[in-house]
Amino acid sequence: MARVTEPRPAHRFYVEIGGVNQAVFTEASGLSVETVVDDVEEGGHNEFVHRLPGRCKVGNLTLKRGMTASNDFLTWSLNVARGIIKPQNVSIVLYRTDGTEEMRWDLVGALPVKWSGLQFKADDNTTAIETVEFCHRGLQRA
């Protein structure tokens, strides 16, 4: 019988890139795994279609944070565009309120595939947001 647990608040998380803590992100999304299903029609049996599990696909990770003076993610993205491919492992770490680690999701071989900077608007006083989207080779929950 499964143990019933309370949902965990996800408001205190850190992002590690290449083992270095990057604690300035305000949002992380895209942690997903999807199994591709292949439909196989069998001759002579018209009442059903075989649905066979195929490969697994992982979703891209999107991180958002307020703009900082650092241009590390833009530089990394531009290097990938120039053919300088240096994948790094990325971890999302969720912490309990007492400061101990609750859960960890490790993404293997991540590369930036999209970088977005702030939107310029003269009459706007909202915080400038930097968005970085990563592809990766796999996802593990530690």
C-alpha positions in Angstrom: 0.0 0.0 0.0 1.4 3.4 -1.0 2.3 5.9 1.8 0.2 9.0 1.7 2.3 12.2 1.8 1.5 15.8 1.9 2.3 17.9 -1.3 5.5 19.9 -1.0 5.6 23.6 -1.6 7.9 24.3 -4.5 8.8 27.9 -3.6 12.3 27.2 -2.4 14.5 25.7 -5.1 18.0 26.1 -6.4 19.4 25.4 -9.8 22.9 23.9 -10.1 24.7 24.1 -13.5 27.9 22.1 -13.8 27.8 21.6 -10.0 27.7 25.3 -9.3 24.7 26.7 -7.4 22.8 29.4 -9.5 20.3 30.5 -6.8 18.8 33.4 -8.7 16.1 31.7 -10.7 12.5 32.5 -10.0 10.8 29.9 -12.1 11.6 26.4 -13.5 9.2 24.5 -15.9 9.3 21.7 -18.4 10.3 18.7 -16.3 8.5 16.1 -18.2 8.8 12.6 -19.7 6.6 11.3 -22.4 6.5 7.8 -24.0 5.8 7.8 -27.7 3.1 5.2 -28.5 3.2 3.4 -31.9 -0.2 2.3 -33.3 0.1 -1.0 -35.1 -2.9 -2.2 -37.2 -3.2 -5.9 -37.6 -4.7 -7.3 -40.8 -8.0 -9.0 -40.3 -8.7 -7.5 -36.9 -10.6 -4.2 -37.4 -12.0 -3.9 -33.9 -8.8 -2.6 -32.3 -5.3 -1.2 -32.9 -2.3 -2.4 -31.0 -0.8 0.5 -29.0 2.9 -0.3 -28.3 5.2 1.9 -26.2 8.2 3.3 -28.0 10.9 5.7 -27.1 10.7 8.2 -24.3 11.0 11.9 -24.9 12.0 14.4 -22.3 10.8 18.0 -22.3 13.0 21.1 -22.5 13.7 22.8 -19.2 12.8 26.5 -19.1 14.4 28.7 -16.4 13.5 32.3 -15.7 15.2 34.9 -13.5 15.6 38.6 -13.2 18.2 40.1 -15.5 21.6 40.4 -13.9 24.9 41.8 -14.9 26.2 38.3 -15.8 25.9 37.3 -19.5 27.0 33.7 -18.9 23.8 32.2 -20.5 23.8 34.4 -23.5 27.5 33.6 -24.1 26.9 29.9 -23.7 23.9 30.1 -26.2 26.0 32.1 -28.7 28.9 29.6 -28.4 26.5 26.7 -29.2 25.4 28.6 -32.3 29.0 29.0 -33.3 29.6 25.2 -32.9 31.3 25.3 -29.5 29.2 22.6 -27.9 29.9 22.2 -24.1 27.0 20.3 -22.5 26.6 20.5 -18.7 24.6 18.7 -16.1 21.7 20.8 -14.6 20.0 20.0 -11.4 16.8 21.4 -9.9 17.0 21.0 -6.1 13.9 21.5 -3.9 14.6 22.3 -0.2 12.5 21.8 2.9 11.7 24.8 5.1 14.5 23.8 7.6 17.1 24.0 4.7 17.6 20.3 4.1 17.3 18.9 0.6 13.9 17.4 -0.2 14.2 16.3 -3.8 16.5 16.6 -6.8 16.0 16.3 -10.5 19.2 15.8 -12.6 19.3 16.6 -16.3 22.2 15.0 -18.2 24.1 16.8 -20.9 22.0 20.0 -21.1 22.6 22.7 -23.8 20.9 26.1 -24.2 18.5 26.1 -27.2 16.9 29.4 -26.6 17.7 32.6 -24.8 15.4 35.5 -24.4 16.2 38.9 -22.8 14.0 41.7 -21.6 11.3 43.3 -23.5 11.9 47.1 -24.0 8.9 49.2 -23.1 9.4 52.8 -22.0 6.3 53.0 -19.8 6.8 49.7 -18.0 8.3 49.4 -14.5 8.2 45.5 -14.2 11.4 43.5 -13.5 13.4 42.6 -16.6 13.3 38.8 -17.0 15.9 36.6 -18.7 14.6 33.2 -20.0 16.9 30.3 -20.9 15.6 27.0 -22.4 17.7 23.8 -22.3 17.5 20.5 -24.2 19.0 17.5 -22.5 19.7 13.8 -22.9 17.9 12.5 -19.9 16.1 13.1 -16.6 16.6 11.4 -13.3 15.0 12.0 -9.9 17.5 11.5 -7.1 
